[in-house]
Amino acid sequence: MHTYFELDVNHMALFEPGKGYHYTDTGYVLLGYCIQELTGKPLAQNFRQRIIEPLKLSNTYLEFYEKPEEKREQAHAFMGSLDVTAFINTSFDWAGGGLVSTTKDLTTFIKALFELKLFRDPELLQAMMAKEGYGLGMGTYAFGDKLWYGHTGFWGSALFYQPEDQLTICITFNQVAPPFDTTQVIRKLAEEMR
């Protein structure tokens, strides 16, 4: 956030508050600060107590803020042919994408989200599931004749859920810019699952 203000990004808004929408990880970073302020606990502790432990996500942790339960090699991240794993903090944006997880844990998470195991108010889930575009933390995607809800990550990860048939797609390409259209791969997977 210091860099955000040093670079004067706060004066580069695309529109006035409440007048539009544009995706940015900065919103998630600000949300992380709000969570810490409201609870008086570090973000990692909030994730652990509110999500990770209740769902028994044994291979999920906030990188650089806590250690994994088991020592496992983390998947390598690539920018083209360059393996950046050893010299870039791949979780640099903290609340905007600092969690390390497995496909199994992510599948458990998204199912629990749609089964309302993480909060009590079903209207919150509805707010997350925008009719089109992007809701509160999830995008809406039409793959075939079904709507899927989920999110993609900078390093080529993707998590989508189709509640009607309770189907999940959870994959990673470990690549910022793969030489193919990842959306087409995901679309093909979704169509094959029908």
NUKE-106643 format. One record per atom (N, C-alpha, C): residue number from 1; atom name; x, y, z. Coordinates in steps of 0.001 Angstrom, whole numbers, plus 500000, padded with zeros to 6 digits. Atoms other than C-alpha are relative to their C-alpha. Last residue first. Layout:
N
> NUM, CA, X, Y, Z
...
//
This chain:
194
> 194, N, 501471, 500047, 500057
> 194, CA, 477847, 467706, 481126
> 194, C, 499484, 498601, 499837
> 193, N, 500548, 500460, 498714
> 193, CA, 481492, 467389, 482253
> 193, C, 498481, 499879, 499973
> 192, N, 499792, 501454, 499868
> 192, CA, 482886, 467560, 478712
> 192, C, 499350, 499437, 501266
> 191, N, 500890, 500667, 500957
> 191, CA, 481352, 471022, 478260
> 191, C, 500124, 498490, 500074
> 190, N, 501371, 499844, 499521
> 190, CA, 483009, 472296, 481426
> 190, C, 499017, 499288, 499075
> 189, N, 500178, 500867, 498825
> 189, CA, 486385, 470893, 480383
> 189, C, 498551, 500046, 500482
> 188, N, 500020, 501382, 500506
> 188, CA, 486067, 472526, 476927
> 188, C, 499803, 499008, 501162
> 187, N, 501295, 500192, 500669
> 187, CA, 485189, 475886, 478525
> 187, C, 499846, 498554, 499509
> 186, N, 500998, 500117, 498924
> 186, CA, 488190, 475596, 480854
> 186, C, 498615, 499755, 499405
> 185, N, 499741, 501274, 499311
> 185, CA, 490529, 474912, 477921
> 185, C, 498942, 499769, 501065
> 184, N, 500479, 501068, 500886
> 184, CA, 488937, 477739, 475901
> 184, C, 500225, 498621, 500622
> 183, N, 501469, 500002, 499936
> 183, CA, 489380, 480137, 478816
> 183, C, 499429, 498892, 499134
> 182, N, 500423, 500800, 498845
> 182, CA, 493053, 479148, 479040
> 182, C, 498481, 499935, 500124
> 181, N, 501103, 499301, 499344
> 181, CA, 493700, 480437, 475498
> 181, C, 499468, 499131, 501149
> 180, N, 501322, 500436, 500464
> 180, CA, 497080, 479022, 474499
> 180, C, 498950, 500751, 500802
> 179, N, 500084, 499789, 501452
> 179, CA, 500743, 480050, 474736
> 179, C, 498682, 499496, 499401
> 178, N, 499791, 501221, 500782
> 178, CA, 500388, 480406, 478515
> 178, C, 499835, 500274, 498500
> 177, N, 500513, 499821, 501365
> 177, CA, 500752, 483911, 479939
> 177, C, 500258, 498744, 499181
> 176, N, 500658, 498703, 500119
> 176, CA, 501216, 483959, 483709
> 176, C, 499337, 500149, 498630
> 175, N, 499441, 499165, 501057
> 175, CA, 501967, 480228, 483897
> 175, C, 499205, 501298, 499914
> 174, N, 498722, 499525, 499449
> 174, CA, 501464, 477682, 486631
> 174, C, 500711, 500954, 499042
> 173, N, 499075, 500105, 501126
> 173, CA, 498660, 476183, 484446
> 173, C, 501406, 500432, 500424
> 172, N, 498982, 498967, 500091
> 172, CA, 496434, 475496, 487403
> 172, C, 500904, 499713, 498812
> 171, N, 498781, 500324, 500740
> 171, CA, 493164, 473638, 487689
> 171, C, 501026, 501116, 500171
> 170, N, 498907, 499388, 499247
> 170, CA, 489987, 473425, 489742
> 170, C, 501308, 499584, 499337
> 169, N, 498779, 500020, 500806
> 169, CA, 486763, 472711, 487895
> 169, C, 501039, 500763, 500803
> 168, N, 498881, 499103, 499714
> 168, CA, 483869, 471804, 490169
> 168, C, 501107, 499817, 498963
> 167, N, 498759, 500341, 500681
> 167, CA, 480450, 470301, 489477
> 167, C, 501064, 501054, 500298
> 166, N, 498954, 500123, 498984
> 166, CA, 477474, 470451, 491831
> 166, C, 501323, 499515, 499403
> 165, N, 499570, 501397, 500029
> 165, CA, 474957, 469858, 488999
> 165, C, 501111, 499694, 501009
> 164, N, 501139, 500810, 500433
> 164, CA, 473022, 473105, 489526
> 164, C, 500338, 498511, 500019
> 163, N, 500841, 500505, 498904
> 163, CA, 475841, 474643, 491568
> 163, C, 498854, 499095, 499579
> 162, N, 501301, 499973, 500671
> 162, CA, 478436, 474921, 488768
> 162, C, 499000, 499376, 500980
> 161, N, 501005, 500909, 499449
> 161, CA, 481692, 475781, 490493
> 161, C, 498692, 500209, 499250
> 160, N, 501379, 499725, 500420
> 160, CA, 484863, 477319, 489096
> 160, C, 499066, 498949, 500573
> 159, N, 500937, 500756, 499169
> 159, CA, 488440, 477580, 490384
> 159, C, 498596, 500426, 499618
> 158, N, 501416, 499739, 500267
> 158, CA, 491273, 478683, 488092
> 158, C, 499155, 499085, 500876
> 157, N, 500927, 500888, 499296
> 157, CA, 495033, 478976, 488532
> 157, C, 498566, 500390, 499661
> 156, N, 500619, 500999, 500859
> 156, CA, 497267, 480532, 485897
> 156, C, 499102, 499010, 500713
> 155, N, 499042, 501029, 500395
> 155, CA, 499741, 482457, 488048
> 155, C, 499352, 498855, 499228
> 154, N, 498923, 499452, 500827
> 154, CA, 497570, 485586, 488171
> 154, C, 500919, 498915, 499462
> 153, N, 498889, 499373, 499303
> 153, CA, 494534, 483744, 489508
> 153, C, 501105, 500402, 499043
> 152, N, 498704, 500431, 500496
> 152, CA, 491131, 482918, 488070
> 152, C, 501084, 500748, 500762
> 151, N, 498963, 498979, 500112
> 151, CA, 487799, 483149, 489819
> 151, C, 501259, 499374, 499404
> 150, N, 498657, 500227, 499517
> 150, CA, 484553, 481319, 490225
> 150, C, 500930, 501148, 499741
> 149, N, 499566, 498885, 499179
> 149, CA, 480950, 480808, 489285
> 149, C, 501402, 499720, 500516
> 148, N, 498957, 500411, 499073
> 148, CA, 479647, 478629, 486467
> 148, C, 500460, 501243, 500745
> 147, N, 499218, 498933, 499402
> 147, CA, 476411, 479199, 484595
> 147, C, 500953, 499414, 501026
> 146, N, 500017, 499869, 498538
> 146, CA, 475161, 476369, 482400
> 146, C, 500832, 501200, 500434
> 145, N, 501302, 499470, 499608
> 145, CA, 474193, 476067, 478696
> 145, C, 499879, 500193, 501517
> 144, N, 501098, 500803, 500515
> 144, CA, 477749, 475702, 477446
> 144, C, 498691, 500649, 500412
> 143, N, 499303, 501069, 500715
> 143, CA, 480151, 477532, 479722
> 143, C, 498924, 499034, 499545
> 142, N, 500897, 500910, 500704
> 142, CA, 478518, 480795, 480757
> 142, C, 500862, 499029, 499205
> 141, N, 499547, 500436, 501321
> 141, CA, 480790, 482452, 483306
> 141, C, 498979, 499041, 499405
> 140, N, 501013, 500894, 500544
> 140, CA, 479941, 484492, 486404
> 140, C, 500381, 499693, 498555
> 139, N, 500533, 499681, 501313
> 139, CA, 482832, 486029, 488301
> 139, C, 498955, 498978, 499602
> 138, N, 500132, 501085, 500988
> 138, CA, 483415, 485751, 492002
> 138, C, 499469, 500545, 498688
> 137, N, 498938, 500988, 499913
> 137, CA, 484687, 488063, 494754
> 137, C, 499925, 498845, 499018
> 136, N, 499102, 499743, 498877
> 136, CA, 481532, 490107, 495267
> 136, C, 500995, 498856, 500117
> 135, N, 500726, 499689, 498776
> 135, CA, 479959, 489862, 491818
> 135, C, 500972, 500368, 501098
> 134, N, 499287, 500273, 498767
> 134, CA, 481723, 490025, 488445
> 134, C, 499163, 500437, 501191
> 133, N, 498831, 499230, 499604
> 133, CA, 480197, 489799, 484988
> 133, C, 500584, 499550, 501325
> 132, N, 498990, 500009, 501059
> 132, CA, 476698, 488470, 484657
> 132, C, 501166, 500838, 500474
> 131, N, 500715, 500589, 501136
> 131, CA, 473920, 487576, 487086
> 131, C, 500911, 499917, 498774
> 130, N, 500586, 499011, 500899
> 130, CA, 476393, 488281, 489869
> 130, C, 499292, 499291, 498857
> 129, N, 500345, 500604, 501286
> 129, CA, 476928, 485395, 492273
> 129, C, 499298, 501027, 499110
> 128, N, 498754, 500472, 500600
> 128, CA, 478710, 487032, 495232
> 128, C, 499760, 499489, 498583
> 127, N, 499252, 498802, 500377
> 127, CA, 475582, 488998, 496087
> 127, C, 501329, 499626, 499339
> 126, N, 500656, 499435, 501183
> 126, CA, 473603, 485736, 496023
> 126, C, 500721, 501249, 499516
> 125, N, 499619, 500837, 501140
> 125, CA, 476108, 484183, 498422
> 125, C, 499380, 500545, 498720
> 124, N, 498597, 499693, 500279
> 124, CA, 475605, 487125, 500781
> 124, C, 500496, 499170, 498815
> 123, N, 499970, 498837, 500895
> 123, CA, 471834, 486712, 500506
> 123, C, 501431, 500409, 499666
> 122, N, 499965, 500437, 501407
> 122, CA, 472215, 483204, 501957
> 122, C, 500018, 501166, 499010
> 121, N, 500950, 499261, 500822
> 121, CA, 473117, 484754, 505340
> 121, C, 500085, 499577, 498534
> 120, N, 501405, 500370, 499758
> 120, CA, 474772, 482254, 507710
> 120, C, 499006, 500597, 498996
> 119, N, 500764, 498877, 499462
> 119, CA, 478422, 482240, 506686
> 119, C, 498533, 499613, 500049
> 118, N, 499067, 498956, 499576
> 118, CA, 481156, 479730, 505810
> 118, C, 499308, 501239, 500573
> 117, N, 499301, 500432, 498795
> 117, CA, 479111, 476523, 505582
> 117, C, 500942, 501076, 500536
> 116, N, 500178, 499019, 498923
> 116, CA, 476629, 478045, 503146
> 116, C, 500629, 499554, 501317
> 115, N, 500856, 500694, 499022
> 115, CA, 476621, 474947, 500870
> 115, C, 499763, 500854, 501244
> 114, N, 501337, 500125, 500580
> 114, CA, 477927, 477170, 498051
> 114, C, 499036, 499239, 500903
> 113, N, 500527, 498667, 500253
> 113, CA, 480942, 478247, 500108
> 113, C, 498558, 499916, 499496
> 112, N, 500452, 499481, 498709
> 112, CA, 481498, 474715, 501395
> 112, C, 499396, 501391, 499849
> 111, N, 501229, 500731, 499660
> 111, CA, 481673, 473461, 497794
> 111, C, 499425, 500509, 501314
> 110, N, 501085, 499453, 500816
> 110, CA, 484134, 476236, 496951
> 110, C, 498683, 499250, 500240
> 109, N, 500387, 498625, 499691
> 109, CA, 486387, 475408, 499899
> 109, C, 498786, 500452, 499191
> 108, N, 500714, 500032, 498720
> 108, CA, 486458, 471627, 499447
> 108, C, 499477, 501388, 500336
> 107, N, 501288, 500630, 500304
> 107, CA, 487427, 472105, 495793
> 107, C, 499145, 499932, 501269
> 106, N, 500815, 498995, 500687
> 106, CA, 490147, 474534, 496847
> 106, C, 498621, 499456, 499640
> 105, N, 500478, 499026, 499020
> 105, CA, 491474, 472021, 499386
> 105, C, 499119, 501062, 499343
> 104, N, 500929, 500671, 499086
> 104, CA, 491665, 469263, 496758
> 104, C, 499419, 500990, 501016
> 103, N, 501290, 500121, 500692
> 103, CA, 493198, 471565, 494131
> 103, C, 498966, 499324, 500903
> 102, N, 500014, 501107, 500952
> 102, CA, 495918, 472440, 496605
> 102, C, 498641, 499965, 499312
> 101, N, 500955, 501075, 499755
> 101, CA, 496548, 475690, 498451
> 101, C, 500203, 498882, 498988
> 100, N, 499501, 501171, 500718
> 100, CA, 498837, 478688, 498851
> 100, C, 499052, 498862, 500343
> 99, N, 500221, 501360, 499499
> 99, CA, 497104, 481885, 499894
> 99, C, 500618, 498962, 499073
> 98, N, 498851, 500593, 499327
> 98, CA, 498663, 485229, 499049
> 98, C, 499827, 498597, 500515
> 97, N, 499633, 501253, 500641
> 97, CA, 496158, 486379, 496430
> 97, C, 501161, 499286, 500649
> 96, N, 500412, 500036, 501401
> 96, CA, 494821, 489872, 497070
> 96, C, 500411, 498728, 499288
> 95, N, 501443, 500301, 500030
> 95, CA, 495009, 489500, 500849
> 95, C, 499463, 499927, 498570
> 94, N, 500559, 500299, 498681
> 94, CA, 498836, 489296, 500571
> 94, C, 498515, 499637, 499912
> 93, N, 501115, 499101, 499687
> 93, CA, 499739, 490934, 497230
> 93, C, 499126, 499515, 501152
> 92, N, 499661, 498630, 499635
> 92, CA, 503234, 489488, 497001
> 92, C, 498812, 500869, 500381
> 91, N, 501175, 499589, 499226
> 91, CA, 502136, 485858, 497047
> 91, C, 500134, 501455, 500436
> 90, N, 501190, 500249, 500820
> 90, CA, 504537, 484791, 494268
> 90, C, 498704, 500331, 500728
> 89, N, 501015, 500374, 499031
> 89, CA, 507436, 486430, 496124
> 89, C, 498692, 499842, 499226
> 88, N, 501151, 499096, 499875
> 88, CA, 509847, 486466, 493220
> 88, C, 499067, 499448, 501068
> 87, N, 499609, 498619, 499743
> 87, CA, 513379, 484999, 493150
> 87, C, 498860, 501018, 500021
> 86, N, 498908, 499797, 499046
> 86, CA, 513125, 481219, 493438
> 86, C, 500268, 501465, 500323
> 85, N, 500290, 500500, 498661
> 85, CA, 509718, 480746, 491826
> 85, C, 501068, 500377, 501017
> 84, N, 499788, 498887, 499069
> 84, CA, 510382, 482929, 488783
> 84, C, 499853, 499588, 501465
> 83, N, 500491, 500504, 498717
> 83, CA, 510860, 480057, 486312
> 83, C, 500328, 501052, 501053
> 82, N, 499241, 499635, 498807
> 82, CA, 511349, 481938, 483015
> 82, C, 499311, 499482, 501267
> 81, N, 499130, 501131, 499664
> 81, CA, 509948, 480162, 479943
> 81, C, 500803, 500242, 501276
> 80, N, 499428, 500541, 501232
> 80, CA, 507005, 482538, 479694
> 80, C, 500833, 498790, 500370
> 79, N, 500336, 498867, 500865
> 79, CA, 506550, 483963, 483164
> 79, C, 500664, 499670, 498674
> 78, N, 499237, 499618, 501185
> 78, CA, 506512, 480775, 485197
> 78, C, 499453, 501272, 499362
> 77, N, 500723, 498977, 500757
> 77, CA, 505464, 479770, 488694
> 77, C, 500894, 500485, 498860
> 76, N, 499207, 498895, 500520
> 76, CA, 506726, 476537, 490228
> 76, C, 499123, 500932, 499169
> 75, N, 499916, 499967, 501464
> 75, CA, 504389, 474350, 492237
> 75, C, 500778, 501228, 499548
> 74, N, 501032, 499177, 500612
> 74, CA, 505207, 474301, 495954
> 74, C, 500188, 499989, 498485
> 73, N, 499492, 499070, 500995
> 73, CA, 507284, 471444, 497280
> 73, C, 498828, 500743, 499365
> 72, N, 500201, 500490, 501361
> 72, CA, 505756, 469985, 500370
> 72, C, 500586, 501020, 499038
> 71, N, 499011, 499441, 500931
> 71, CA, 506717, 470409, 504021
> 71, C, 499815, 499338, 498642
> 70, N, 499072, 501005, 500524
> 70, CA, 503533, 469607, 505887
> 70, C, 500971, 500689, 499054
> 69, N, 500000, 501092, 499024
> 69, CA, 501567, 471988, 508104
> 69, C, 500974, 498904, 499598
> 68, N, 500907, 501111, 500318
> 68, CA, 502574, 474910, 505856
> 68, C, 500101, 498921, 501076
> 67, N, 499330, 501129, 500664
> 67, CA, 504266, 477859, 507568
> 67, C, 498976, 498912, 499677
> 66, N, 500057, 501232, 499218
> 66, CA, 502584, 481147, 508362
> 66, C, 500649, 498891, 499191
> 65, N, 500568, 499600, 498715
> 65, CA, 502812, 484761, 507234
> 65, C, 499795, 498798, 500915
> 64, N, 499136, 499022, 499354
> 64, CA, 505159, 484217, 504262
> 64, C, 499460, 500496, 501333
> 63, N, 498557, 500064, 500208
> 63, CA, 502427, 482277, 502403
> 63, C, 500710, 501213, 500603
> 62, N, 499660, 498697, 500539
> 62, CA, 498946, 482330, 503885
> 62, C, 501521, 500101, 499938
> 61, N, 499410, 499063, 499044
> 61, CA, 498175, 478634, 504329
> 61, C, 500289, 501328, 499301
> 60, N, 500257, 498608, 500347
> 60, CA, 496281, 475763, 502707
> 60, C, 500594, 500894, 501084
> 59, N, 498898, 499559, 500870
> 59, CA, 497280, 472086, 502683
> 59, C, 499788, 501423, 499504
> 58, N, 498693, 500334, 499425
> 58, CA, 495235, 470744, 505607
> 58, C, 501186, 500465, 499156
> 57, N, 499165, 499807, 501185
> 57, CA, 491993, 472470, 504657
> 57, C, 501456, 499822, 500428
> 56, N, 498913, 501000, 499976
> 56, CA, 489950, 471025, 507520
> 56, C, 500831, 500040, 498712
> 55, N, 500168, 500836, 501194
> 55, CA, 486882, 473137, 506609
> 55, C, 501061, 498911, 499902
> 54, N, 501350, 500584, 500066
> 54, CA, 486610, 474620, 510115
> 54, C, 499790, 499060, 498816
> 53, N, 500235, 501043, 498990
> 53, CA, 490428, 474942, 510308
> 53, C, 498588, 499426, 499950
> 52, N, 499084, 501133, 500156
> 52, CA, 491016, 476770, 507010
> 52, C, 499726, 498888, 500998
> 51, N, 500146, 500787, 501226
> 51, CA, 487971, 479050, 506953
> 51, C, 500828, 498718, 500032
> 50, N, 501327, 499879, 500604
> 50, CA, 487246, 481148, 510051
> 50, C, 499782, 499090, 498798
> 49, N, 501100, 500262, 499066
> 49, CA, 490125, 480288, 512378
> 49, C, 498632, 499966, 499327
> 48, N, 499852, 501296, 499341
> 48, CA, 492882, 479930, 509738
> 48, C, 498769, 499676, 500859
> 47, N, 500183, 501062, 500989
> 47, CA, 491777, 482794, 507507
> 47, C, 499988, 498633, 500684
> 46, N, 501406, 499981, 500412
> 46, CA, 491385, 485059, 510539
> 46, C, 499711, 498912, 498979
> 45, N, 500756, 500617, 498902
> 45, CA, 494793, 484013, 511895
> 45, C, 498510, 499974, 499679
> 44, N, 499720, 501441, 500021
> 44, CA, 496437, 484771, 508530
> 44, C, 499205, 499277, 501086
> 43, N, 500786, 500624, 501064
> 43, CA, 494713, 488175, 508439
> 43, C, 500196, 498490, 499968
> 42, N, 499376, 500026, 501327
> 42, CA, 496238, 489168, 511779
> 42, C, 499127, 499260, 498981
> 41, N, 499144, 501171, 500233
> 41, CA, 493801, 489696, 514661
> 41, C, 500628, 500087, 498618
> 40, N, 498836, 499860, 499133
> 40, CA, 492116, 492812, 516100
> 40, C, 500963, 498825, 499873
> 39, N, 499854, 501160, 499114
> 39, CA, 488872, 491629, 514499
> 39, C, 501134, 500152, 501004
> 38, N, 501255, 500364, 499334
> 38, CA, 487680, 494862, 512890
> 38, C, 500155, 498868, 501006
> 37, N, 500432, 498905, 499133
> 37, CA, 491152, 496239, 512098
> 37, C, 498755, 499620, 500799
> 36, N, 499079, 499919, 498859
> 36, CA, 492466, 492938, 510742
> 36, C, 499547, 501062, 500999
> 35, N, 500193, 501205, 499185
> 35, CA, 489394, 492431, 508556
> 35, C, 500893, 500051, 501232
> 34, N, 501271, 499843, 499271
> 34, CA, 489599, 496040, 507315
> 34, C, 499754, 498805, 500928
> 33, N, 499767, 499028, 498925
> 33, CA, 493294, 495620, 506386
> 33, C, 498743, 500192, 500841
> 32, N, 499145, 500653, 499013
> 32, CA, 492453, 492468, 504429
> 32, C, 500300, 500910, 501175
> 31, N, 500879, 500868, 499225
> 31, CA, 489596, 494310, 502697
> 31, C, 500794, 499256, 501079
> 30, N, 500723, 499130, 499072
> 30, CA, 492091, 496982, 501623
> 30, C, 499048, 499195, 500877
> 29, N, 499008, 499592, 499005
> 29, CA, 494297, 494247, 500115
> 29, C, 499335, 500903, 501034
> 28, N, 499816, 501133, 499091
> 28, CA, 491248, 492763, 498382
> 28, C, 501022, 500322, 501097
> 27, N, 501220, 500125, 499204
> 27, CA, 490358, 496144, 496877
> 27, C, 500094, 498861, 501005
> 26, N, 499924, 499008, 498927
> 26, CA, 493966, 496587, 495756
> 26, C, 498769, 499931, 500894
> 25, N, 499621, 500690, 498768
> 25, CA, 493683, 493356, 493771
> 25, C, 500058, 500960, 501180
> 24, N, 498667, 499686, 499506
> 24, CA, 491814, 495332, 491121
> 24, C, 500275, 499193, 501267
> 23, N, 499337, 500957, 499117
> 23, CA, 488766, 494713, 488961
> 23, C, 501386, 500489, 500399
> 22, N, 498818, 500467, 500704
> 22, CA, 487027, 497795, 487532
> 22, C, 500755, 499091, 500961
> 21, N, 499273, 501135, 499445
> 21, CA, 483525, 498876, 488497
> 21, C, 501191, 499675, 499114
> 20, N, 499555, 501016, 500947
> 20, CA, 481525, 502030, 488024
> 20, C, 500732, 498884, 500712
> 19, N, 500400, 499681, 501379
> 19, CA, 479997, 505157, 489559
> 19, C, 500435, 498971, 498982
> 18, N, 501415, 500306, 500232
> 18, CA, 479984, 504172, 493250
> 18, C, 499534, 500228, 498579
> 17, N, 500544, 501131, 499229
> 17, CA, 483315, 505878, 493949
> 17, C, 498499, 499834, 499756
> 16, N, 500298, 499660, 498604
> 16, CA, 484188, 508333, 491148
> 16, C, 499470, 498764, 500717
> 15, N, 501305, 499382, 499816
> 15, CA, 485690, 506917, 487946
> 15, C, 499833, 500314, 501481
> 14, N, 500671, 500052, 501296
> 14, CA, 488918, 505483, 486513
> 14, C, 498628, 500665, 500040
> 13, N, 501269, 500731, 500031
> 13, CA, 490866, 506543, 489583
> 13, C, 499361, 500073, 498611
> 12, N, 500197, 500487, 501366
> 12, CA, 494423, 507723, 488994
> 12, C, 498702, 499203, 499860
> 11, N, 500539, 498900, 500802
> 11, CA, 494853, 509921, 492081
> 11, C, 499746, 499593, 498549
> 10, N, 501265, 499571, 499404
> 10, CA, 495263, 506960, 494472
> 10, C, 499374, 501184, 499253
> 9, N, 501080, 500765, 500625
> 9, CA, 497931, 505633, 492084
> 9, C, 498636, 500437, 500539
> 8, N, 501148, 499109, 500203
> 8, CA, 500275, 508422, 493246
> 8, C, 498820, 499299, 499314
> 7, N, 500163, 499861, 501450
> 7, CA, 503307, 506125, 492817
> 7, C, 498797, 500859, 499620
> 6, N, 498757, 499434, 500531
> 6, CA, 504241, 506639, 496482
> 6, C, 499896, 500249, 498497
> 5, N, 500027, 498554, 499782
> 5, CA, 500590, 506059, 497455
> 5, C, 501266, 500682, 499462
> 4, N, 501223, 499469, 500612
> 4, CA, 500366, 502589, 495901
> 4, C, 499959, 501523, 500126
> 3, N, 499652, 499775, 501406
> 3, CA, 503961, 501886, 496938
> 3, C, 498822, 500604, 499253
> 2, N, 499109, 498835, 500018
> 2, CA, 502957, 502319, 500586
> 2, C, 500368, 500356, 498558
> 1, N, 500827, 498801, 500000
> 1, CA, 500000, 500000, 500000
> 1, C, 500863, 501252, 500000
//
